[in-house]
Amino acid sequence: MAFAAIGSNSTQTEQVPRRRSKVAIILLLPGLAYLALFFLTPLVSLVMTSLQTPVEFGDVGQYQAAFQIENYAIVVGAYWPHFLRAFGYALAATFFALVISYPLAYFIGVKARRWPLLQALMLTLVIAPFFISFLLRTLAWKQLMSDDSGLVSALKTLTILPADGHLTGTAFSVIFGLTYNFLPFMTLPIYTTLERLDTRYLEAGADLYASPFTTFWRVTVPLSMPGVVSGTLLTFIPASGDYINASASFLGSAQTQMVGNVIESQFISLLNYPQASALSVLLMGLILLIVALYVKRSGTEDLL
Amino acid sequence: MKLSLGKWLLPLYSALALIFIMIPIAYTFVFSFNASVKSNIVWVGFTLDNWINVCQAQGVCAAFGTSLLVGAVATVIATVLGTAMAIALVRFKFRGRSTVSLLLFLPMATPEVVLGAGLAAQFLSAGVPKGLGTIIIAHALFCLSFVVVTVKARVASLDPALEEAGRDLYGSSAQVFMKITLPLLMPGIIAAALLSFALSFDDFIITRFNNGSVETFPVFVYTAAAKGMPPEANVIASAVFLFALILVVVSQLTSAARRKRLAQVS
């Protein structure tokens, strides 16, 4: 999807001669101004706010410009477990989303080619969660996993879950929710690359006496890598910054809070803007670092 | 090759995955018919009343209306700005092209919570009161990159020869753009607009930081989650779902019909 599309068009531009760059500037300027004003400037504001100190004898939520680098040390000291949890949960959710999505995307993109109607129907079902409220579908899972639900009593009868055990409010339910909510972001990019997969390559593999597994591992998987890379990024990034699934009113509890939850409560409830901003800057920096390393390692730098 | 296993395992796995995807949607739909009054958790009984008198729950319809308004305005802003940028990026070579691409990629690589907190910090330091305007600004921002990506794909697949033909026939630049480029780009622009409306309509994470006291539909749901969800919220979500589903099915059927017609012509 998004990331894959960015990379795929770059070759098309060569045919167009260099011309009328004034027109290009006029076309770009409004959008660039918008991004400068409402994306870049807010990032600068965030950095500035993260260095502020409270106004002496001021009200709650009153801060003044300063260069309080200690804010960063304070938030790292207090909230490093929330960072670990955010990246750990996001990583687990990305893994499970990949495990669920790859076979599904393979079936829709390769096996279901002969039946275009089935393909269209299945794709519609994959994107169906987009059409229903994110919060309501998460609440639906909360009800389905609540202590008096059939699922929990069945698990207790089977002694998979101890008699005093819960499903909601645990790391399990948070990872479960993250996996479910970002699943389409994983399935769609993988589907997009597999749908274009030339099945003659697979026949060639079979002709050369490769087992179906070897063909899959040596041909299909490498060819679908751009989709897998896009999908993992599109799942991991929003999952690591999410604060809905881990919130206590949804699938989480006080023990499952991620960085996003801390940023939300510090900013909105406690009006501690410097700490919320410092956490945001750190979160963004860490994610960009992880993305850069991952993109470099997976060898798909043309993604940008 | 273990045919029997390979033949059945994959379709079965796919079917189970799709059922898994549909479970909470079905749940939301079923509970829109629940005869509960305040908190929609336990099944009380079947009723059509929630669907007939959707607006009887305090604030649901107002929040829904706000979401439609925000989605429409943010979509117009993002689509106009994004389409212009997409055309410039594909059709023109200029210095700093990769910088512009990076600038468009960054908002998509930024977690929403950071986008939300950043805008909120900026509005705070600039003394801008939060409300409808700040929600729209925030929504148009995160929709913009997705519009550019979607429209870019369409511009790239456009044959420049068609526009050259227009110019050869003495069409002015404006005429060529209005009569040839824009109509050919329309499917991409419409897809981008629908995507950005859907993103805006369902956004909560960024809205939470910039809404002030204005209630969009997701804000309503979030507040209600703590104090008891009225079944009318499920009605609105289910109705939106059905509407979007019909839209997708109709567009797929018409494009399938068009492909068939084209195949017969050629």
Chai-1 contact restraints between the chains, C-beta under 6 A:
chainA,res_idxA,chainB,res_idxB,connection_type,confidence,min_distance_angstrom,max_distance_angstrom,comment,restraint_id
A,A2,B,M108,contact,1.0,0.0,6.0,A-B,restraint_1
A,A2,B,V149,contact,1.0,0.0,6.0,A-B,restraint_2
A,A5,B,V149,contact,1.0,0.0,6.0,A-B,restraint_3
A,A5,B,A153,contact,1.0,0.0,6.0,A-B,restraint_4
A,N9,B,K152,contact,1.0,0.0,6.0,A-B,restraint_5
A,N9,B,A156,contact,1.0,0.0,6.0,A-B,restraint_6
A,Q12,B,A156,contact,1.0,0.0,6.0,A-B,restraint_7
A,T13,B,V90,contact,1.0,0.0,6.0,A-B,restraint_8
A,V16,B,R91,contact,1.0,0.0,6.0,A-B,restraint_9
A,R18,B,K93,contact,1.0,0.0,6.0,A-B,restraint_10
A,S21,B,F94,contact,1.0,0.0,6.0,A-B,restraint_11
A,A24,B,A88,contact,1.0,0.0,6.0,A-B,restraint_12
A,A24,B,F92,contact,1.0,0.0,6.0,A-B,restraint_13
A,A24,B,F94,contact,1.0,0.0,6.0,A-B,restraint_14
A,L27,B,A84,contact,1.0,0.0,6.0,A-B,restraint_15
A,L27,B,I87,contact,1.0,0.0,6.0,A-B,restraint_16
A,L27,B,A88,contact,1.0,0.0,6.0,A-B,restraint_17
A,L28,B,M85,contact,1.0,0.0,6.0,A-B,restraint_18
A,L28,B,A88,contact,1.0,0.0,6.0,A-B,restraint_19
A,P30,B,L81,contact,1.0,0.0,6.0,A-B,restraint_20
A,G31,B,L81,contact,1.0,0.0,6.0,A-B,restraint_21
A,G31,B,M85,contact,1.0,0.0,6.0,A-B,restraint_22
A,Y34,B,L81,contact,1.0,0.0,6.0,A-B,restraint_23
A,L35,B,L103,contact,1.0,0.0,6.0,A-B,restraint_24
A,F38,B,I137,contact,1.0,0.0,6.0,A-B,restraint_25
A,F38,B,L141,contact,1.0,0.0,6.0,A-B,restraint_26
A,F39,B,P107,contact,1.0,0.0,6.0,A-B,restraint_27
A,T41,B,Q122,contact,1.0,0.0,6.0,A-B,restraint_28
A,P42,B,G118,contact,1.0,0.0,6.0,A-B,restraint_29
A,P42,B,L119,contact,1.0,0.0,6.0,A-B,restraint_30
A,P42,B,Q122,contact,1.0,0.0,6.0,A-B,restraint_31
A,L43,B,G118,contact,1.0,0.0,6.0,A-B,restraint_32
A,S45,B,A121,contact,1.0,0.0,6.0,A-B,restraint_33
A,S45,B,Q122,contact,1.0,0.0,6.0,A-B,restraint_34
A,S45,B,S125,contact,1.0,0.0,6.0,A-B,restraint_35
A,L46,B,G118,contact,1.0,0.0,6.0,A-B,restraint_36
A,L46,B,A121,contact,1.0,0.0,6.0,A-B,restraint_37
A,T49,B,A121,contact,1.0,0.0,6.0,A-B,restraint_38
A,I100,B,A17,contact,1.0,0.0,6.0,A-B,restraint_39
A,P103,B,L10,contact,1.0,0.0,6.0,A-B,restraint_40
A,P103,B,Y13,contact,1.0,0.0,6.0,A-B,restraint_41
A,L104,B,S14,contact,1.0,0.0,6.0,A-B,restraint_42
A,L104,B,A17,contact,1.0,0.0,6.0,A-B,restraint_43
A,F107,B,L10,contact,1.0,0.0,6.0,A-B,restraint_44
A,F107,B,S14,contact,1.0,0.0,6.0,A-B,restraint_45
A,A120,B,Q252,contact,1.0,0.0,6.0,A-B,restraint_46
A,T124,B,V248,contact,1.0,0.0,6.0,A-B,restraint_47
A,L125,B,L18,contact,1.0,0.0,6.0,A-B,restraint_48
A,A128,B,I25,contact,1.0,0.0,6.0,A-B,restraint_49
A,F130,B,A198,contact,1.0,0.0,6.0,A-B,restraint_50
A,F131,B,F241,contact,1.0,0.0,6.0,A-B,restraint_51
A,F131,B,A244,contact,1.0,0.0,6.0,A-B,restraint_52
A,I132,B,I25,contact,1.0,0.0,6.0,A-B,restraint_53
A,I132,B,T28,contact,1.0,0.0,6.0,A-B,restraint_54
A,I132,B,A237,contact,1.0,0.0,6.0,A-B,restraint_55
A,I132,B,F241,contact,1.0,0.0,6.0,A-B,restraint_56
A,S133,B,V221,contact,1.0,0.0,6.0,A-B,restraint_57
A,S133,B,A237,contact,1.0,0.0,6.0,A-B,restraint_58
A,F134,B,D202,contact,1.0,0.0,6.0,A-B,restraint_59
A,L135,B,F204,contact,1.0,0.0,6.0,A-B,restraint_60
A,L135,B,P218,contact,1.0,0.0,6.0,A-B,restraint_61
A,L135,B,V221,contact,1.0,0.0,6.0,A-B,restraint_62
A,L135,B,Y222,contact,1.0,0.0,6.0,A-B,restraint_63
A,L136,B,T28,contact,1.0,0.0,6.0,A-B,restraint_64
A,L136,B,V221,contact,1.0,0.0,6.0,A-B,restraint_65
A,L136,B,A237,contact,1.0,0.0,6.0,A-B,restraint_66
A,R137,B,P24,contact,1.0,0.0,6.0,A-B,restraint_67
A,L139,B,A225,contact,1.0,0.0,6.0,A-B,restraint_68
A,A140,B,P24,contact,1.0,0.0,6.0,A-B,restraint_69
A,A140,B,Y27,contact,1.0,0.0,6.0,A-B,restraint_70
A,A140,B,T28,contact,1.0,0.0,6.0,A-B,restraint_71
A,W141,B,P24,contact,1.0,0.0,6.0,A-B,restraint_72
A,P212,B,M1,contact,1.0,0.0,6.0,A-B,restraint_73
A,G241,B,P111,contact,1.0,0.0,6.0,A-B,restraint_74
A,G241,B,V113,contact,1.0,0.0,6.0,A-B,restraint_75
A,S249,B,A225,contact,1.0,0.0,6.0,A-B,restraint_76
A,S249,B,A226,contact,1.0,0.0,6.0,A-B,restraint_77
A,G260,B,V113,contact,1.0,0.0,6.0,A-B,restraint_78
A,I263,B,V113,contact,1.0,0.0,6.0,A-B,restraint_79
A,I263,B,A117,contact,1.0,0.0,6.0,A-B,restraint_80
A,F267,B,A117,contact,1.0,0.0,6.0,A-B,restraint_81
A,A276,B,A117,contact,1.0,0.0,6.0,A-B,restraint_82
A,S277,B,A121,contact,1.0,0.0,6.0,A-B,restraint_83
A,S280,B,V114,contact,1.0,0.0,6.0,A-B,restraint_84
A,S280,B,A117,contact,1.0,0.0,6.0,A-B,restraint_85
A,L283,B,V114,contact,1.0,0.0,6.0,A-B,restraint_86
A,M284,B,T110,contact,1.0,0.0,6.0,A-B,restraint_87
A,M284,B,V114,contact,1.0,0.0,6.0,A-B,restraint_88
A,V291,B,A109,contact,1.0,0.0,6.0,A-B,restraint_89
A,L304,B,F105,contact,1.0,0.0,6.0,A-B,restraint_90
